[in-house]
Amino acid sequence: MGATSTASWWAHATKQTRAEAHRKMRLARAMDRDHEPVGDALFAGRLLTDQADVIVRAVDELPRDLVDPELVQRAELHLVGLARHHDAKELKVLGAAVLEHLAPEIAEAHEQAQLDREEKQAAQSARFTMSDDGHGRSHGRFTLPTMQAEMLRKHLLALASPRRTSDAGAGTGGTPPGEQKPLPHRMGLAFLEYVQRYPSDHVPQSGGVAATVVVTMTLETLMGGLASAALDTGAHISAGEARRLACEAGSIPAVLGGAGQVLDLGRKRRFHSEPQRIALGLRDGGCTTEGCDWPPGLCHAHHDPPWSAGGITDVDRGRLLCPHHHARAHDPTYRTTRLPGGKVAFTRRT
């Protein structure tokens, strides 16, 4: 009848699924080759076929370079005995730990060798790719070793925690306190903030210059114009984003005059020092926006008035703002109102 294999013929003849027939054929071949205790128990009715399949797989996966035939036999008999009290699903778990139960010293050596091999392979397979879609977004894929991936996950979860009353990363425009976003979106915003707030003094140099983004803008843009700004990578960003970056670490604002000459090349001294940040935290107690309760450790130091409007880097002319409200402070669609007592409020311009 033209069947491509014995298992396919068997499946057709007995109305089994092809997958089930192939699974049983693999089990039969395994018991024919070895696994006498499993075959005897199955023939005597002490094992179900799914239990037998799990035991055979567990025994075949034992490291033969570390385990002698006697220990293999003991492992198989041990699992056959356990089958009297455990179904196939439970046996699969017990089978994965059978070596640890019968020979813990061998199991430790095997696990160590396996982890060393996996970690080496993971480091060799580390990858990161990223491409711009031409519409203001970039997309990427990455492969990381488990340890570094878990480190990244923990960092982002801390930034995306619901305990932080605003879910927005710096520069996103944010979400009013009390509103919640899905976790994948919050993790994306957390990654945005994570990259942007990375300490620039930890970035290695490339060509003798720190690998820091340079934002080039005209004086008109800096003072409130609408023309876009350019990055030294060739990408463009909005005027509001450029003005906000002018007082953020991790970028250097280069301000050009009408003829294209450099009027000012931002200095890292523009950014508030650690003692200044501590002083602002003690004075402000957190975000200085009315109604916001972000703690000082999660806030940005903002020039008040903004640096683009003549602000200077000192405690008297600075204030703490959370990422959400810091973005508002540099967004031309919002008006900043200073309130009695040192607080500020943001209202959308009409």
C-alpha positions in Angstrom: 0.0 0.0 0.0 3.0 2.3 -0.3 3.5 3.2 3.4 6.8 5.1 3.9 7.6 3.2 7.2 6.4 0.5 9.4 5.1 3.0 11.8 3.1 4.7 9.1 1.6 1.4 8.0 0.7 0.5 11.6 -0.9 3.9 12.2 -3.1 3.4 9.1 -4.0 -0.2 10.0 -4.9 0.4 13.6 -6.3 4.0 13.2 -3.7 5.4 15.5 -2.2 8.8 14.9 1.1 8.8 13.1 2.7 10.5 16.1 1.5 7.9 18.5 2.5 5.0 16.2 6.0 6.5 15.7 6.4 6.9 19.5 5.5 3.3 20.2 7.8 2.1 17.4 10.7 4.1 19.0 9.9 2.5 22.4 9.8 -1.0 20.9 13.2 -0.5 19.2 14.7 0.8 22.4 13.5 -2.2 24.4 14.6 -4.6 21.7 18.1 -3.0 21.9 18.3 -2.7 25.7 16.1 -1.8 28.6 15.2 -5.4 29.7 13.7 -4.3 33.0 11.3 -1.9 31.3 10.3 -4.6 28.7 9.7 -7.2 31.4 7.5 -4.8 33.4 5.6 -3.6 30.4 4.9 -7.3 29.3 3.8 -8.1 32.8 1.4 -5.2 32.9 3.3 -3.3 35.7 4.0 -0.4 33.3 1.9 1.7 31.0 3.4 2.5 27.6 3.7 6.2 28.5 5.5 5.4 31.7 7.8 3.0 29.8 8.6 5.7 27.3 9.5 8.2 30.0 11.8 5.7 31.8 13.6 4.7 28.6 14.2 8.4 27.7 15.5 9.2 31.2 17.9 6.3 31.2 19.2 7.0 27.6 20.0 10.6 28.6 22.3 9.5 31.4 25.9 10.6 30.7 27.5 7.3 29.6 31.0 8.8 30.0 30.4 9.2 33.7 28.0 6.3 34.5 28.9 2.6 34.3 26.5 -0.1 33.1 25.7 -1.2 36.6 24.6 2.2 37.6 22.4 2.5 34.4 20.8 -0.8 35.4 20.1 0.4 39.0 18.6 3.7 37.6 16.3 1.7 35.3 15.1 -0.6 38.1 14.7 2.3 40.5 12.4 4.1 38.0 10.4 0.9 37.2 9.8 0.6 41.0 8.6 4.2 41.2 6.1 3.6 38.4 3.9 1.8 40.9 3.1 5.1 42.6 3.7 7.7 40.0 2.2 8.5 36.6 4.2 9.4 33.5 4.3 13.1 34.2 5.7 12.6 37.7 8.1 9.9 36.4 9.6 12.4 34.0 10.5 14.7 36.9 11.9 11.8 38.9 13.8 10.5 35.9 15.6 13.8 35.4 16.8 13.6 39.0 17.6 9.9 39.2 21.3 10.3 38.9 21.3 12.9 41.7 19.4 10.4 43.9 21.6 7.3 43.2 25.0 9.0 42.7 25.0 12.6 43.8 28.8 13.1 43.4 28.5 12.0 39.7 25.4 14.2 39.3 27.3 17.2 40.6 30.2 16.7 38.2 27.8 16.1 35.3 25.8 19.3 36.1 29.0 21.3 36.4 30.3 20.1 33.1 26.9 20.7 31.4 26.7 24.2 32.8 30.2 25.1 31.8 29.5 23.8 28.3 26.2 25.7 28.0 27.7 29.0 29.3 30.6 28.8 26.9 28.1 28.1 24.0 25.9 30.9 25.2 28.7 33.4 25.2 29.8 32.3 21.7 26.2 32.7 20.5 25.6 36.2 22.0 24.1 38.4 19.3 22.5 41.9 19.0 21.0 43.3 15.8 19.1 46.5 15.4 17.6 48.4 12.4 15.7 51.6 12.0 12.3 51.4 10.2 12.4 55.0 8.9 9.4 56.1 11.0 11.1 57.1 14.2 11.4 53.6 15.6 14.1 50.9 15.7 13.6 47.2 16.1 16.1 44.6 17.3 16.8 41.1 18.5 19.3 39.8 20.9 20.7 36.6 22.4 22.3 36.7 25.8 23.7 34.1 28.3 21.2 33.4 31.0 23.0 35.2 33.7 23.3 38.5 31.9 19.8 38.2 30.6 18.5 37.7 34.2 20.5 40.7 35.3 18.9 42.8 32.6 15.5 41.5 33.5 15.9 42.4 37.1 17.1 45.9 36.3 14.2 46.5 33.9 11.6 45.1 36.3 12.8 47.5 39.0 12.4 50.4 36.6 9.0 49.1 35.5 7.7 48.3 38.9 4.0 49.3 39.6 5.3 50.9 42.8 6.6 53.7 40.6 3.5 55.8 40.3 4.3 56.9 36.7 5.2 54.1 34.2 7.0 56.3 31.7 10.6 56.3 30.9 12.4 59.5 30.2 11.3 61.3 27.1 8.2 59.2 26.5 5.6 61.8 27.6 4.5 59.3 30.3 1.3 58.3 31.9 -0.6 60.2 34.6 -0.1 58.6 38.1 -2.7 55.9 38.8 -3.0 54.6 35.2 -1.4 51.3 34.5 0.2 50.0 31.3 0.7 46.3 30.3 3.9 44.9 31.5 5.5 44.4 28.0 5.0 48.2 27.4 6.3 49.1 30.8 9.4 46.9 30.2 9.9 48.7 26.9 9.7 52.1 28.6 12.0 50.8 31.3 14.6 49.7 28.7 14.4 53.2 27.1 15.2 54.8 30.5 17.8 52.2 31.2 19.7 53.0 28.0 19.3 56.8 28.4 20.4 56.9 32.0 23.5 54.7 31.6 26.4 56.5 33.2 28.3 58.2 30.4 31.6 58.0 32.3 31.4 54.2 32.0 31.1 54.2 28.2 34.3 53.1 26.5 36.0 55.4 24.0 35.8 55.0 20.2 38.4 56.8 18.1 39.6 58.7 21.2 36.2 60.1 22.0 33.6 58.7 24.5 30.9 56.8 22.6 28.3 59.4 23.5 25.6 60.7 21.2 26.1 64.3 20.0 22.9 66.2 19.4 23.3 69.1 16.9 20.7 71.9 16.9 20.4 75.5 15.8 20.3 78.3 18.4 16.7 78.9 17.3 15.7 75.3 18.1 17.5 75.5 21.5 15.5 78.7 22.4 12.2 77.1 21.5 12.0 76.7 17.7 10.4 73.8 16.0 13.2 72.7 13.7 14.4 69.2 14.3 17.8 68.3 15.7 20.3 65.8 14.2 22.3 63.1 15.9 25.8 62.4 14.9 24.6 58.9 13.8 22.5 60.6 11.0 19.1 60.2 12.7 16.8 63.1 13.6 14.8 63.9 16.7 12.2 66.5 17.6 13.0 69.9 18.9 11.5 69.2 22.3 13.5 66.0 22.7 16.7 67.9 21.8 16.0 70.6 24.4 15.3 67.9 27.0 18.5 66.1 26.2 20.5 69.4 26.6 20.3 68.9 30.3 20.6 65.1 30.5 23.7 63.0 30.9 24.6 60.6 28.1 24.5 63.2 25.3 26.4 66.3 24.3 24.4 69.2 22.8 26.2 71.1 20.0 24.5 74.4 19.3 25.1 76.0 15.9 24.7 79.7 14.8 23.1 80.9 11.6 26.3 80.2 9.6 26.7 76.7 11.0 29.5 77.7 13.4 29.5 76.0 16.8 28.3 78.5 19.4 28.4 76.1 22.3 29.5 72.5 22.8 27.9 71.1 25.9 30.2 70.2 28.7 29.5 67.3 31.1 29.9 69.9 33.9 26.5 71.1 32.9 25.0 68.1 34.7 24.3 68.2 38.4 27.0 66.6 40.6 26.3 63.9 43.2 26.6 66.4 46.1 24.1 68.7 44.3 21.8 65.8 43.7 21.9 64.9 47.4 21.2 68.5 48.3 18.2 68.6 45.9 16.9 65.4 47.4 17.1 66.7 50.9 15.4 70.0 50.0 12.8 68.7 47.5 12.0 65.3 49.0 11.1 64.0 45.6 9.4 65.2 42.4 8.4 68.8 42.8 5.3 68.5 40.6 2.1 69.1 42.5 0.5 65.8 43.4 3.5 63.6 42.4 5.0 61.3 45.0 8.1 60.0 43.3 11.0 59.6 45.7 14.2 61.6 45.1 16.3 58.5 44.1 14.1 58.0 41.1 14.0 61.6 39.9 16.1 63.6 37.5 17.8 66.9 38.4 16.2 69.6 36.2 17.6 73.1 35.5 15.0 75.7 36.6 14.7 77.6 34.4 15.8 75.1 31.7 19.4 75.3 30.5 18.1 76.4 27.0 16.5 79.4 28.7 19.7 80.5 30.6 19.5 78.1 33.6 22.7 77.2 35.4 23.8 74.1 37.2 23.4 74.9 40.9 21.1 73.9 43.7 19.2 77.2 43.9 18.3 77.0 40.2 17.5 73.3 40.1 14.6 71.0 41.1 13.8 67.3 41.1 11.3 66.0 38.5 10.3 62.4 37.8 10.9 61.1 34.3 7.3 61.7 33.3 7.2 65.3 34.5 10.8 66.0 33.3 9.5 65.2 29.8 6.6 67.6 30.3 9.1 70.4 31.4 10.7 70.2 27.9 7.5 69.6 25.9 6.5 72.8 24.2 2.8 71.6 24.2 2.8 72.1 28.0 3.0 75.2 30.1 5.0 75.2 33.4 3.4 77.1 36.3 5.5 77.7 39.4 3.3 77.5 42.5 3.7 78.9 46.0 5.9 76.7 48.2 8.2 75.6 45.4 6.0 73.2 43.5 5.2 73.3 39.8 2.2 72.3 37.7 1.9 71.4 34.0 -1.0 72.3 31.8 -1.5 71.6 28.1 -1.4 74.7 25.9 -4.5 75.4 24.0 
